């Protein structure tokens, strides 16, 4: 039975790759092409890293708590590693109820302590009302192939309370089982942080894609961590020490009610999603009144109408 499933996994992953290479080509280059129009000079190494031109994969054995499981993960370009959600759940939470909900079109994992769902096509997993992003700058989505839901392994393991590492010497994935659950959203998220972050994301990028909002959120959280800026989210948003940093804080746009997508983006960011650890600035060159950023900072990438800089 296990050998048959492994055979099906290999066939499915070939189909997954066919779709993934197309989405990678589209999503991996869209963050770069706008620079040509805006005149931004993007760092060549950044371009080489982000310009996806092909997709390769390797079949990698999976070990759990030091023991070989007999299952394999598929390492796709840019380090995104997929496995069927059902197999991950069976390994980490043997008594979990795993099922497909045809009404919501989601794969689900249920226990007394965990409520997890993964919807094909979405870039995150929901676990106990937490929103866990599947990747950073590079695209990754849950995939449905021949009735099997494939999810990025690292995110699913985290959602089930485990930890994961890559053993480079032995070329294998090593998972350590944990609690089988994750702290709930009510306990994890600070309501004020969700409120202010979702408001600024909506005001600055509410007309952009979800990834565009995540990129703006990455800038804000990078500033919280950077000693050159205030050390909490509210003060970063309303920072005006050297000049107003975010125009919506003075024109009143930040007080608009954020959209559901902006709230989602805020929670993804607060749960660790980062499209870039280096991005500290952004601007829309079509409406910017100052180009200090362009003249003094290093260009990283473009998403939507925004150029991002370190």
Buried (B, 14 or more C-beta within 10 A) or exposed (E): EEEEBBEBBEEBBEEBBEEBBEBBBEBBBBBBEBBEEBEBEBEEEBBEBBBBEEBEBEEBBBBBEEEEBEBBBBBBBBEBBBBBBBBBBBBBBEEBEBEBEEEEEBBBBBBEBBBBBBBBEBBBBBBBBBBBBBBBBBBBBBBBBEEBBBBBBBBBBBBBBBEBEBEEEEEBBBBBBBEBBBEBBEEBBEEEBBBBBBBBBBBBBBEBBBBBBBBBBBBBBBBBEEEEBBEEBBEBBBBEEEEEBBEBBEEEBBEEEBBEBBBBBBBBBBBEBBBBEBBBBBBBBEEEEEEEBBEEBBBBBBBBBBBBBB
